[in-house]
Amino acid sequence: MKLILSILILCPYFLSAQSPEVIKIYNKGIEAALLKDHKEAIKYYNEALLMDPLYPKAYYNRANSKMGLGDYIAAIKDFSKCLKLEPENAKANYYKAYCLMQSDQKKEALKYFSAAIKYDPSLSRAYYYRAYIQMKDNNFDHAIRDFKEATNKDPENEKAYYNLGICYLKKDDREKALSQFKKALAQNPKYTPALMETAKQSYKLGQFEEAIKYSTNLTALEKKNNLAHYYLAMSYMKTGKLDEAAHTFDYLISIDPDNETAMVNKAVISIKQKDYNQAVHDYGKLIAFDNDNPRYYLNRALSLMQIEEWDTSLNDLTKVIKLDPEHSEAYYNRANVYFQLKENDKSCSDIRQSAKLGYEPAFNYVASLCQN
């Protein structure tokens, strides 16, 4: 997950016991930093610190500039120097924690986020990142408490609601999770991770119209989001909107040609719609994808039987039996095909084999197909 770095808080033009010359040089560093020229800013801070090594604000802002350049290790050192001089500096504790987190020193980061909260309980981002670390460590109860505090202090932070929802999911509380995902969307309707989870969890809770709504919103923003199209298509299926489901699965297959699940569901829809020619086509694509799957040959054979393509269905059923010699349903249906082709001896042989393998419907036809 991408972390958001809060806007760097620069100490403004600073008036204190420092000499006017030190302050003048320090302020030039501030001006350069405000222009995002962090390398130039660091030069001025270096000069100021040579003149006054006990200048905490210069350490703090030099650390900020190093952080702005992505040099988190160097920034940590400067924040540490600042904190030796000002241990209760909440923002120095916060940014040191952030740099530690970015440097994968999560345990140390927790300590400094906690210190930042101690010295300034209004720092919502400190709660957020402390929660984030705890979530990644599977400490979901602690994470939930901190994410809640983060949303209380900053109700517009959609990521805090989203991650709170993720924590509830980890605790198998899908309804609470869904509620938090919707709160995230109330702050930012285009926040795609929350749209995805809202669509997915709505589907899993059987709220298919809601799933359609949020999946549709997400696919409008991310036209090639495979999972969003999948939940949209499945929700259409669940609500009996088979044309829409078929269209959505077709689109999903066009952007993800190896999506076997989508191909299977598209074929199922064709059968539900009694469009057996289309079903034959759909299962043909599946067979091209996996030519050793007896279920695909069987279902294509059943579709071919519906349109009375007996010879072609016979080939598919024979293929099923070759792949799975004990496939009782294949013997049963091949017996039917042989009967249609007036090959009664073969029909009788297959119906007997189907019954022998325990396929219950076959028992009812042994007598009628094996009269001799």
C-alpha positions in Angstrom: 0.0 0.0 0.0 1.3 3.5 -0.8 1.9 5.6 2.2 1.1 9.2 2.3 3.8 11.5 3.6 2.3 14.5 5.4 3.4 17.9 4.2 6.7 18.8 5.7 6.3 21.3 8.5 9.2 23.7 8.2 10.1 25.8 11.2 9.4 29.4 10.1 11.9 32.2 10.3 13.2 31.6 13.7 13.9 34.3 16.3 15.8 33.2 19.4 19.1 33.3 21.2 20.9 32.4 18.0 23.2 35.0 16.5 21.7 37.2 13.7 24.3 35.8 11.3 23.2 32.2 12.1 19.6 33.1 11.8 20.2 34.8 8.4 21.9 31.6 7.0 19.2 29.4 8.5 16.4 31.5 6.9 18.1 31.1 3.5 17.8 27.3 4.0 14.1 27.7 4.8 13.6 29.8 1.6 15.4 27.1 -0.5 13.4 24.3 1.1 10.1 26.2 0.4 11.2 26.2 -3.3 11.8 22.4 -3.0 15.5 22.9 -3.5 16.5 20.6 -0.7 20.1 20.2 -1.8 20.6 24.0 -1.6 18.7 24.1 1.7 21.0 21.5 3.2 24.0 23.6 2.3 22.6 26.5 4.3 21.6 24.3 7.3 25.1 22.8 7.3 26.6 26.3 7.4 24.3 27.3 10.2 25.1 24.2 12.2 28.9 24.8 11.8 28.4 28.1 13.4 26.0 26.8 16.1 26.0 23.0 16.7 23.2 23.3 19.3 20.6 24.7 17.0 17.7 22.2 17.1 15.6 23.8 14.4 18.5 23.6 11.9 18.8 19.8 12.6 15.0 19.4 12.3 14.8 21.2 9.0 17.9 19.6 7.6 16.3 16.3 8.4 13.2 17.4 6.6 15.2 18.3 3.5 17.0 14.9 3.6 13.6 13.2 3.9 12.4 15.2 0.9 15.3 13.8 -1.0 14.4 10.3 0.1 17.5 9.9 2.3 15.7 8.4 5.3 18.8 7.1 7.1 20.5 10.5 7.1 17.2 12.2 8.1 16.9 9.8 11.1 20.3 10.9 12.3 19.4 14.6 12.1 16.0 14.0 13.8 17.8 12.2 16.6 20.2 15.2 17.0 17.2 17.5 17.2 15.5 15.2 19.8 18.6 15.2 22.0 18.2 19.0 22.3 14.4 18.9 22.3 13.1 15.5 23.4 9.5 16.7 23.6 9.4 17.9 20.0 6.3 16.0 18.8 6.9 16.6 15.1 10.6 15.5 15.3 9.4 12.3 17.0 6.7 11.9 14.3 9.0 12.4 11.3 11.8 10.2 12.8 9.2 7.5 13.2 8.1 8.0 9.6 11.7 7.7 8.4 12.2 4.6 10.5 9.1 3.0 9.1 10.3 3.8 5.5 13.6 2.2 6.4 11.7 -1.0 7.6 12.6 -0.4 11.2 9.0 -0.9 12.3 9.6 -1.6 16.0 11.6 1.6 16.5 9.0 3.5 14.5 6.2 2.4 16.8 8.2 3.9 19.8 8.6 7.3 18.2 5.0 7.4 16.9 3.9 6.8 20.4 6.2 9.6 21.7 4.8 12.0 19.1 1.3 11.1 20.3 2.3 11.7 23.9 3.6 15.2 23.2 0.9 16.1 20.7 -2.2 14.0 20.8 -3.7 15.9 17.9 -1.3 14.3 15.4 -3.8 12.1 13.5 -1.1 10.8 11.2 0.8 9.4 14.1 -2.2 7.3 15.1 -2.7 6.3 11.4 0.9 5.1 10.9 1.1 3.4 14.3 -2.1 1.6 13.3 -0.7 0.7 9.9 2.4 -0.9 11.4 0.3 -2.8 13.9 -2.0 -4.0 11.1 0.9 -5.3 9.1 2.1 -7.1 12.2 -1.4 -8.7 12.6 -2.1 -6.8 15.8 -5.6 -6.0 14.6 -7.2 -5.0 17.9 -4.5 -2.4 18.5 -4.7 -1.3 14.9 -8.4 -0.9 15.1 -8.1 1.4 18.2 -5.6 3.6 16.5 -7.4 3.8 13.1 -10.5 4.8 15.0 -8.6 7.5 16.8 -7.1 8.6 13.4 -10.6 9.0 11.9 -11.9 10.8 15.0 -9.1 13.4 14.7 -9.2 13.5 10.9 -12.6 12.5 9.6 -11.6 13.1 6.0 -8.8 10.5 5.9 -10.4 7.9 3.6 -7.4 5.6 4.0 -7.9 5.3 7.7 -11.5 4.1 7.2 -10.3 1.8 4.4 -7.6 0.2 6.6 -10.0 0.0 9.5 -12.3 -2.0 7.2 -9.4 -4.3 6.3 -8.8 -5.0 10.0 -12.4 -5.9 10.5 -12.2 -8.3 7.6 -9.2 -9.9 9.2 -11.4 -10.5 12.2 -14.1 -12.0 10.1 -16.5 -9.1 10.7 -17.6 -8.5 7.1 -20.5 -6.1 7.9 -18.4 -3.8 10.0 -15.7 -3.9 7.3 -18.3 -2.9 4.6 -19.5 0.0 6.8 -15.9 1.4 7.0 -15.3 1.0 3.2 -18.5 3.0 2.6 -17.2 5.7 5.0 -14.0 5.9 3.0 -16.1 6.4 -0.2 -18.1 9.1 1.5 -14.8 11.0 1.8 -13.6 10.1 -1.6 -16.0 8.4 -4.0 -13.2 7.7 -6.5 -11.0 5.9 -4.0 -10.6 2.7 -6.0 -9.4 0.3 -3.2 -12.5 1.1 -1.2 -14.7 0.7 -4.3 -13.2 -2.7 -4.9 -13.7 -3.9 -1.4 -17.2 -2.5 -1.2 -18.2 -4.3 -4.4 -16.6 -7.5 -3.2 -18.0 -7.5 0.3 -21.4 -6.5 -0.9 -21.3 -9.5 -3.2 -20.2 -11.9 -0.5 -23.0 -10.6 1.8 -25.6 -11.3 -0.9 -26.2 -7.6 -1.6 -26.0 -8.0 -5.3 -27.6 -4.7 -6.4 -25.1 -2.9 -4.2 -22.3 -4.9 -5.7 -23.5 -4.0 -9.2 -23.5 -0.3 -8.2 -20.0 -0.2 -6.8 -18.5 -2.5 -9.5 -20.0 -0.3 -12.2 -18.4 2.8 -10.5 -15.1 1.1 -10.3 -15.1 -0.2 -13.9 -15.8 3.3 -15.1 -12.6 4.4 -13.4 -10.5 1.3 -14.2 -11.7 -0.2 -17.4 -9.2 -3.1 -17.2 -9.8 -4.0 -13.6 -10.4 -7.7 -14.0 -11.7 -8.3 -10.5 -14.2 -5.5 -10.7 -15.6 -6.9 -14.0 -15.8 -10.3 -12.4 -17.9 -9.2 -9.5 -20.1 -7.1 -11.8 -20.7 -10.1 -14.0 -21.3 -12.5 -11.1 -23.7 -10.0 -9.5 -25.6 -9.8 -12.8 -25.9 -13.6 -12.8 -27.1 -13.7 -9.2 -29.9 -11.2 -10.1 -30.9 -13.0 -13.2 -29.6 -10.3 -15.6 -28.1 -12.9 -17.9 -27.6 -10.7 -21.0 -25.7 -8.2 -18.9 -23.7 -11.0 -17.3 -22.8 -12.5 -20.6 -21.7 -9.2 -22.0 -19.6 -8.4 -19.0 -17.9 -11.9 -19.1 -17.2 -11.4 -22.8 -15.5 -8.1 -22.0 -13.6 -9.7 -19.1 -12.3 -12.5 -21.4 -11.3 -9.9 -24.0 -9.0 -8.1 -21.5 -7.9 -11.3 -19.7 -8.0 -14.2 -22.3 -6.6 -16.7 -19.8 -9.4 -16.2 -17.2 -10.7 -19.7 -17.1 -13.3 -18.9 -14.4 -14.8 -16.2 -16.6 -14.9 -18.6 -19.6 -16.7 -21.3 -17.5 -19.3 -18.8 -16.2 -19.9 -17.5 -19.7 -20.5 -21.0 -20.9 -22.9 -21.7 -18.0 -24.9 -18.5 -19.0 -25.2 -19.8 -22.5 -26.7 -23.0 -21.3 -29.0 -21.2 -18.9 -30.2 -19.1 -21.9 -30.6 -22.3 -23.9 -28.3 -20.9 -26.5 -26.6 -24.2 -27.2 -24.8 -23.1 -30.3 -23.1 -20.4 -28.2 -22.4 -23.0 -25.5 -20.7 -25.2 -28.0 -18.5 -22.2 -28.9 -17.8 -21.3 -25.3 -16.8 -24.9 -24.4 -14.7 -25.0 -27.5 -12.7 -22.1 -26.1 -12.4 -23.8 -22.8 -11.1 -27.0 -24.5 -8.6 -25.0 -26.4 -7.5 -23.6 -23.0 -7.4 -27.0 -21.3 -7.8 -30.0 -23.6 -7.5 -32.6 -20.9 -10.5 -31.5 -18.9 -13.3 -34.1 -19.2 -16.0 -31.8 -17.8 -15.5 -29.4 -20.8 -15.9 -32.2 -23.3 -19.0 -33.5 -21.5 -20.7 -30.1 -21.4 -19.9 -29.5 -25.0 -21.3 -32.9 -25.8 -24.5 -32.2 -23.8 -24.9 -28.9 -25.8 -24.4 -30.7 -29.1 -27.0 -33.2 -28.1 -29.5 -30.4 -27.6 -29.0 -29.3 -31.2 -29.0 -33.0 -32.3 -25.4 -33.0 -33.5 -25.1 -36.7 -32.7 -21.8 -37.6 -34.4 -19.9 -34.6 -33.0 -21.3 -35.2 -29.5 -20.3 -38.9 -29.8 -16.7 -37.8 -30.4 -16.7 -35.6 -27.3 -18.2 -38.3 -25.1 -15.7 -40.8 -26.3 -13.0 -38.3 -25.5 -14.4 -38.0 -21.9 -14.3 -41.8 -21.5 -10.7 -41.9 -22.8 -9.7 -39.2 -20.2 -11.8 -40.8 -17.4 -12.7 -44.5 -18.1 -15.0 -44.5 -15.0 -17.0 -41.5 -16.0 -20.5 -43.0 -15.5 -22.3 -39.9 -16.8 -20.4 -40.0 -20.0 -21.4 -43.6 -20.6 -25.0 -42.8 -19.9 -25.1 -39.9 -22.4 -23.1 -41.9 -25.0 -25.7 -44.7 -24.7 -28.3 -42.1 -25.5 -26.3 -40.9 -28.6 -25.9 -44.5 -29.8 -29.6 -45.0 -29.4 -30.3 -41.9 -31.6 -27.8 -43.3 -34.2 -29.6 -46.7 -34.0 -26.5 -48.5 -32.8 -28.5 -50.5 -30.2 -25.8 -52.9 -29.1 -23.4 -50.1 -28.3 -26.2 -48.2 -26.6 -26.9 -51.3 -24.4 -23.3 -51.8 -23.6 -22.8 -48.2 -22.4 -26.0 -48.1 -20.4 -24.9 -51.3 -18.6 -21.5 -49.8 -17.9 -23.0 -46.6 -16.6 -25.2 -48.6 -14.2 -22.3 -50.7 -13.2 -20.4 -47.6 -12.3 -23.3 -46.5 -10.1 -24.9 -43.8 -12.1 -28.5 -44.0 -10.8 -30.4 -42.7 -13.8 -28.9 -45.5 -15.9 -30.8 -48.2 -13.9 -34.1 -47.0 -15.3 -33.0 -47.5 -18.9 -31.1 -50.8 -18.8 -34.2 -52.8 -19.5 -35.5 -50.6 -22.4 -32.2 -50.3 -24.1 -31.1 -53.9 -23.7 -34.2 -55.8 -24.8 -32.4 -58.8 -26.2 
